[in-house]
Amino acid sequence: MQIGGRYEELDDFAVLAGDTHVVRLSRSTEASFSAARALTTVVGPYAAIIDRYLEALSHAPSTHLQILARRGSRIVFAPTVDTALTSPWAADRRGRELSATETFKVRVDYGPESGTAGIYDEAIDALVLPTAYCCKNLRALVLHELGHALTIHRAQIRPALIEGLPSRIRRHVYSEYYTSSTPERTLRQRALEALAEGYIYLIDGRTDELPAALTSELIFMLQTVEDGTKLRFEFEETPDGERTASRVSPREIIDASDPEHRHLFAPMRLGSDPEAWDLAGDELAMRRHKRHRVA
């Protein structure tokens, strides 16, 4: 599955629609820049714009990029998106070469004329970003595709993820581009887009604008790692080593829209410091939930 980024016009559209909310941007960190660079593969000549992409990625917490590193994901740069997808490097990652029909479709769907500014390709588990051109809002593009890479494999698709969205995300999610052949496929595409766009809001410290179910799902995925059929709650690196909770538990989704249980996790504080995780808040929410279940 390939998820493309085609929303260069959204900034102007948002202003015209009256979306004048002050964006609370996260800050770039050297740790995140280095983590993004370590994931980089370049197909073709190196281009100076790669550093701009890496700088944009460095606004995400380094722990998020480390999730991709542990999984073996890559960030691949090539002159065009279709050049990367049809390259020998991609064939090796995919385990096969594309057929002539597939190659033609990639050229049409992801060539420069398609308007695709970047994608996440699930088959090769890579963010694919072009160096011969770029979209106007490069930061939003790369964080959106990073959001796909972090969520597409583990998202639990359900209608609550696309309900009550901010107008900006709703316009994107409900565009004709994400309408598919069946209601189930349409819901999946729209939910994945909502998660990717919601990830940008999370990085910018704007989770108060998101529906609680979407925030809950994002934070659940970002604070846990799969351990067989169970999940381990994992947190950030500290001077004393990695702070990882020892407990493991079955996966359980609890939406904030549920008036009885509320959602499982407290919001992360990422707006002022992209490395901060609200451990105390998460622990408190978990303990309250456990007491409630026992009672």
One Martini backbone bead per residue (centre of mass of N, CA, C, O) as a GRO file, in nm:
protein
  295
    1MET     BB    1   0.096   0.036   0.024
    2GLN     BB    2   0.034   0.373  -0.091
    3ILE     BB    3   0.102   0.697   0.058
    4GLY     BB    4   0.017   1.012  -0.041
    5GLY     BB    5   0.125   1.361  -0.089
    6ARG     BB    6  -0.155   1.609  -0.165
    7TYR     BB    7  -0.122   1.936   0.002
    8GLU     BB    8  -0.001   2.222  -0.090
    9GLU     BB    9  -0.282   2.404  -0.070
   10LEU     BB   10  -0.380   2.417   0.235
   11ASP     BB   11  -0.284   2.686   0.346
   12ASP     BB   12  -0.458   2.873   0.170
   13PHE     BB   13  -0.728   2.736   0.235
   14ALA     BB   14  -0.725   2.791   0.539
   15VAL     BB   15  -0.737   3.099   0.521
   16LEU     BB   16  -0.999   3.120   0.353
   17ALA     BB   17  -1.158   2.950   0.590
   18GLY     BB   18  -1.045   3.078   0.876
   19ASP     BB   19  -0.770   2.932   0.965
   20THR     BB   20  -0.604   3.113   1.246
   21HIS     BB   21  -0.449   2.934   1.415
   22VAL     BB   22  -0.202   2.906   1.635
   23VAL     BB   23   0.094   2.756   1.585
   24ARG     BB   24   0.259   2.503   1.781
   25LEU     BB   25   0.578   2.454   1.757
   26SER     BB   26   0.826   2.257   1.742
   27ARG     BB   27   1.152   2.154   1.795
   28SER     BB   28   1.457   2.109   1.695
   29THR     BB   29   1.690   1.824   1.695
   30GLU     BB   30   1.985   1.657   1.686
   31ALA     BB   31   1.886   1.372   1.748
   32SER     BB   32   1.676   1.365   1.516
   33PHE     BB   33   1.861   1.427   1.282
   34SER     BB   34   2.044   1.178   1.322
   35ALA     BB   35   1.819   0.965   1.305
   36ALA     BB   36   1.734   1.036   1.014
   37ARG     BB   37   2.010   0.998   0.876
   38ALA     BB   38   2.038   0.689   0.955
   39LEU     BB   39   1.776   0.623   0.751
   40THR     BB   40   1.928   0.697   0.493
   41THR     BB   41   1.863   0.685   0.134
   42VAL     BB   42   2.034   0.722  -0.186
   43VAL     BB   43   1.902   0.772  -0.511
   44GLY     BB   44   2.146   0.888  -0.658
   45PRO     BB   45   2.210   1.200  -0.624
   46TYR     BB   46   2.303   1.429  -0.420
   47ALA     BB   47   2.106   1.672  -0.230
   48ALA     BB   48   2.054   1.960  -0.053
   49ILE     BB   49   1.746   1.908   0.027
   50ILE     BB   50   1.785   1.683   0.233
   51ASP     BB   51   1.838   1.869   0.480
   52ARG     BB   52   1.548   1.980   0.485
   53TYR     BB   53   1.410   1.717   0.547
   54LEU     BB   54   1.567   1.651   0.809
   55GLU     BB   55   1.480   1.905   0.960
   56ALA     BB   56   1.180   1.835   0.958
   57LEU     BB   57   1.214   1.558   1.108
   58SER     BB   58   1.349   1.694   1.375
   59HIS     BB   59   1.057   1.760   1.509
   60ALA     BB   60   1.065   1.487   1.593
   61PRO     BB   61   1.105   1.250   1.797
   62SER     BB   62   1.359   1.028   1.827
   63THR     BB   63   1.180   0.788   1.921
   64HIS     BB   64   1.021   0.765   1.656
   65LEU     BB   65   1.267   0.700   1.475
   66GLN     BB   66   1.348   0.445   1.641
   67ILE     BB   67   1.112   0.274   1.558
   68LEU     BB   68   1.207   0.250   1.263
   69ALA     BB   69   1.486   0.131   1.319
   70ARG     BB   70   1.388  -0.134   1.455
   71ARG     BB   71   1.222  -0.213   1.183
   72GLY     BB   72   1.394  -0.115   0.912
   73SER     BB   73   1.344   0.148   0.810
   74ARG     BB   74   1.322   0.409   0.551
   75ILE     BB   75   1.476   0.702   0.392
   76VAL     BB   76   1.414   0.794   0.058
   77PHE     BB   77   1.613   0.942  -0.202
   78ALA     BB   78   1.504   1.101  -0.511
   79PRO     BB   79   1.431   1.277  -0.778
   80THR     BB   80   1.183   1.073  -0.779
   81VAL     BB   81   0.943   0.866  -0.676
   82ASP     BB   82   0.945   0.662  -0.918
   83THR     BB   83   1.249   0.608  -0.912
   84ALA     BB   84   1.254   0.468  -0.639
   85LEU     BB   85   1.027   0.240  -0.693
   86THR     BB   86   1.208   0.133  -0.967
   87SER     BB   87   1.449   0.045  -0.821
   88PRO     BB   88   1.677  -0.184  -0.714
   89TRP     BB   89   1.643  -0.118  -0.418
   90ALA     BB   90   1.336  -0.168  -0.406
   91ALA     BB   91   1.341  -0.458  -0.512
   92ASP     BB   92   1.502  -0.569  -0.274
   93ARG     BB   93   1.297  -0.489  -0.053
   94ARG     BB   94   1.048  -0.638  -0.194
   95GLY     BB   95   1.163  -0.914  -0.358
   96ARG     BB   96   1.099  -0.761  -0.637
   97GLU     BB   97   1.000  -0.680  -0.942
   98LEU     BB   98   0.829  -0.497  -1.141
   99SER     BB   99   0.604  -0.488  -1.355
  100ALA     BB  100   0.510  -0.330  -1.634
  101THR     BB  101   0.237  -0.240  -1.520
  102GLU     BB  102   0.341  -0.131  -1.248
  103THR     BB  103   0.541   0.073  -1.361
  104PHE     BB  104   0.336   0.245  -1.514
  105LYS     BB  105   0.163   0.319  -1.266
  106VAL     BB  106   0.387   0.462  -1.109
  107ARG     BB  107   0.444   0.681  -1.321
  108VAL     BB  108   0.155   0.800  -1.310
  109ASP     BB  109   0.105   0.827  -0.987
  110TYR     BB  110   0.439   0.929  -0.906
  111GLY     BB  111   0.507   1.133  -1.086
  112PRO     BB  112   0.547   1.468  -1.134
  113GLU     BB  113   0.257   1.502  -1.278
  114SER     BB  114   0.078   1.404  -1.022
  115GLY     BB  115   0.163   1.576  -0.746
  116THR     BB  116   0.360   1.408  -0.585
  117ALA     BB  117   0.559   1.482  -0.280
  118GLY     BB  118   0.508   1.204  -0.123
  119ILE     BB  119   0.567   0.880   0.046
  120TYR     BB  120   0.438   0.577   0.183
  121ASP     BB  121   0.579   0.245   0.157
  122GLU     BB  122   0.489  -0.064   0.266
  123ALA     BB  123   0.657  -0.274   0.099
  124ILE     BB  124   0.944  -0.106   0.180
  125ASP     BB  125   0.939   0.062   0.432
  126ALA     BB  126   0.916   0.384   0.312
  127LEU     BB  127   1.017   0.696   0.272
  128VAL     BB  128   0.940   0.904  -0.018
  129LEU     BB  129   1.165   1.158  -0.152
  130PRO     BB  130   1.212   1.433  -0.346
  131THR     BB  131   1.486   1.635  -0.513
  132ALA     BB  132   1.369   1.797  -0.780
  133TYR     BB  133   1.129   1.856  -0.576
  134CYS     BB  134   0.878   2.049  -0.385
  135CYS     BB  135   0.681   2.148  -0.152
  136LYS     BB  136   0.585   2.412   0.031
  137ASN     BB  137   0.512   2.219   0.290
  138LEU     BB  138   0.751   2.022   0.397
  139ARG     BB  139   0.695   1.961   0.694
  140ALA     BB  140   0.409   1.845   0.662
  141LEU     BB  141   0.481   1.616   0.475
  142VAL     BB  142   0.690   1.453   0.650
  143LEU     BB  143   0.503   1.418   0.899
  144HIS     BB  144   0.280   1.270   0.753
  145GLU     BB  145   0.454   1.027   0.655
  146LEU     BB  146   0.551   0.952   0.935
  147GLY     BB  147   0.272   0.891   1.043
  148HIS     BB  148   0.228   0.651   0.861
  149ALA     BB  149   0.474   0.478   0.950
  150LEU     BB  150   0.368   0.467   1.263
  151THR     BB  151   0.045   0.357   1.195
  152ILE     BB  152  -0.034   0.151   0.960
  153HIS     BB  153   0.042  -0.129   1.116
  154ARG     BB  154  -0.156  -0.059   1.401
  155ALA     BB  155  -0.421   0.034   1.328
  156GLN     BB  156  -0.757   0.070   1.458
  157ILE     BB  157  -1.021   0.062   1.268
  158ARG     BB  158  -1.262   0.334   1.314
  159PRO     BB  159  -1.503   0.578   1.311
  160ALA     BB  160  -1.390   0.761   1.550
  161LEU     BB  161  -1.134   0.871   1.380
  162ILE     BB  162  -1.354   1.061   1.184
  163GLU     BB  163  -1.471   1.215   1.429
  164GLY     BB  164  -1.451   1.548   1.501
  165LEU     BB  165  -1.283   1.705   1.308
  166PRO     BB  166  -1.100   1.928   1.201
  167SER     BB  167  -1.147   2.113   0.924
  168ARG     BB  168  -0.873   2.059   0.793
  169ILE     BB  169  -0.883   1.746   0.809
  170ARG     BB  170  -1.158   1.697   0.684
  171ARG     BB  171  -1.096   1.800   0.401
  172HIS     BB  172  -0.883   1.585   0.346
  173VAL     BB  173  -1.029   1.312   0.420
  174TYR     BB  174  -1.305   1.395   0.233
  175SER     BB  175  -1.183   1.356  -0.022
  176GLU     BB  176  -1.199   1.190  -0.324
  177TYR     BB  177  -0.919   1.046  -0.300
  178TYR     BB  178  -1.052   0.870  -0.033
  179THR     BB  179  -1.235   0.711  -0.229
  180SER     BB  180  -1.366   0.391  -0.254
  181SER     BB  181  -1.519   0.083  -0.342
  182THR     BB  182  -1.563   0.065  -0.026
  183PRO     BB  183  -1.647   0.143   0.290
  184GLU     BB  184  -1.403   0.005   0.423
  185ARG     BB  185  -1.178   0.137   0.248
  186THR     BB  186  -1.257   0.426   0.306
  187LEU     BB  187  -1.219   0.419   0.610
  188ARG     BB  188  -0.922   0.344   0.607
  189GLN     BB  189  -0.810   0.585   0.449
  190ARG     BB  190  -0.925   0.807   0.635
  191ALA     BB  191  -0.796   0.713   0.901
  192LEU     BB  192  -0.500   0.729   0.808
  193GLU     BB  193  -0.511   1.033   0.745
  194ALA     BB  194  -0.593   1.128   1.027
  195LEU     BB  195  -0.339   1.022   1.171
  196ALA     BB  196  -0.128   1.182   1.007
  197GLU     BB  197  -0.246   1.463   1.070
  198GLY     BB  198  -0.255   1.425   1.381
  199TYR     BB  199   0.052   1.409   1.418
  200ILE     BB  200   0.107   1.706   1.368
  201TYR     BB  201  -0.057   1.808   1.609
  202LEU     BB  202   0.106   1.662   1.822
  203ILE     BB  203   0.380   1.796   1.764
  204ASP     BB  204   0.236   2.096   1.804
  205GLY     BB  205   0.042   2.081   2.060
  206ARG     BB  206  -0.288   2.010   1.935
  207THR     BB  207  -0.477   1.787   2.082
  208ASP     BB  208  -0.723   1.972   2.169
  209GLU     BB  209  -0.837   1.956   1.854
  210LEU     BB  210  -0.883   1.663   1.886
  211PRO     BB  211  -1.017   1.379   1.895
  212ALA     BB  212  -0.986   1.155   2.145
  213ALA     BB  213  -0.962   0.893   1.977
  214LEU     BB  214  -0.717   0.987   1.808
  215THR     BB  215  -0.523   1.048   2.037
  216SER     BB  216  -0.528   0.772   2.171
  217GLU     BB  217  -0.419   0.610   1.929
  218LEU     BB  218  -0.153   0.756   1.891
  219ILE     BB  219  -0.035   0.717   2.179
  220PHE     BB  220  -0.048   0.416   2.191
  221MET     BB  221   0.153   0.362   1.953
  222LEU     BB  222   0.397   0.552   2.068
  223GLN     BB  223   0.405   0.388   2.372
  224THR     BB  224   0.430   0.114   2.209
  225VAL     BB  225   0.525  -0.233   2.182
  226GLU     BB  226   0.556  -0.524   2.032
  227ASP     BB  227   0.505  -0.856   2.213
  228GLY     BB  228   0.379  -1.033   2.021
  229THR     BB  229   0.053  -1.047   2.157
  230LYS     BB  230   0.172  -0.806   2.305
  231LEU     BB  231   0.233  -0.509   2.506
  232ARG     BB  232   0.479  -0.256   2.549
  233PHE     BB  233   0.570  -0.001   2.755
  234GLU     BB  234   0.741   0.282   2.607
  235PHE     BB  235   1.007   0.508   2.642
  236GLU     BB  236   1.256   0.718   2.705
  237GLU     BB  237   1.554   0.850   2.710
  238THR     BB  238   1.794   0.867   2.975
  239PRO     BB  239   2.065   0.918   3.174
  240ASP     BB  240   1.976   0.617   3.306
  241GLY     BB  241   1.823   0.531   3.060
  242GLU     BB  242   1.572   0.337   2.973
  243ARG     BB  243   1.221   0.398   3.014
  244THR     BB  244   1.061   0.093   3.098
  245ALA     BB  245   0.798  -0.076   3.132
  246SER     BB  246   0.737  -0.406   3.258
  247ARG     BB  247   0.471  -0.433   3.152
  248VAL     BB  248   0.219  -0.647   3.011
  249SER     BB  249  -0.051  -0.631   2.763
  250PRO     BB  250  -0.329  -0.636   2.622
  251ARG     BB  251  -0.504  -0.515   2.378
  252GLU     BB  252  -0.677  -0.191   2.443
  253ILE     BB  253  -0.945   0.008   2.352
  254ILE     BB  254  -0.996   0.347   2.481
  255ASP     BB  255  -1.218   0.587   2.452
  256ALA     BB  256  -1.306   0.913   2.526
  257SER     BB  257  -1.611   0.865   2.435
  258ASP     BB  258  -1.616   0.695   2.687
  259PRO     BB  259  -1.773   0.775   2.985
  260GLU     BB  260  -1.651   0.546   3.172
  261HIS     BB  261  -1.323   0.526   3.084
  262ARG     BB  262  -1.197   0.669   2.883
  263HIS     BB  263  -0.877   0.721   2.815
  264LEU     BB  264  -0.564   0.578   2.862
  265PHE     BB  265  -0.415   0.853   2.783
  266ALA     BB  266  -0.223   1.110   2.827
  267PRO     BB  267  -0.104   1.377   2.706
  268MET     BB  268   0.149   1.489   2.528
  269ARG     BB  269   0.439   1.705   2.558
  270LEU     BB  270   0.551   1.869   2.244
  271GLY     BB  271   0.562   2.175   2.185
  272SER     BB  272   0.825   2.261   2.369
  273ASP     BB  273   0.918   1.939   2.390
  274PRO     BB  274   0.985   1.659   2.188
  275GLU     BB  275   1.102   1.470   2.447
  276ALA     BB  276   0.837   1.470   2.602
  277TRP     BB  277   0.687   1.260   2.858
  278ASP     BB  278   0.385   1.175   3.036
  279LEU     BB  279   0.429   0.957   3.272
  280ALA     BB  280   0.250   1.030   3.512
  281GLY     BB  281  -0.016   1.051   3.356
  282ASP     BB  282  -0.019   0.763   3.244
  283GLU     BB  283  -0.002   0.610   3.512
  284LEU     BB  284  -0.258   0.727   3.635
  285ALA     BB  285  -0.456   0.631   3.418
  286MET     BB  286  -0.398   0.330   3.454
  287ARG     BB  287  -0.471   0.301   3.757
  288ARG     BB  288  -0.761   0.400   3.738
  289HIS     BB  289  -0.852   0.186   3.540
  290LYS     BB  290  -0.790  -0.063   3.716
  291ARG     BB  291  -0.973   0.011   3.952
  292HIS     BB  292  -1.233   0.021   3.789
  293ARG     BB  293  -1.226  -0.278   3.693
  294VAL     BB  294  -1.226  -0.410   3.972
  295ALA     BB  295  -1.494  -0.265   4.073
   0.00000   0.00000   0.00000
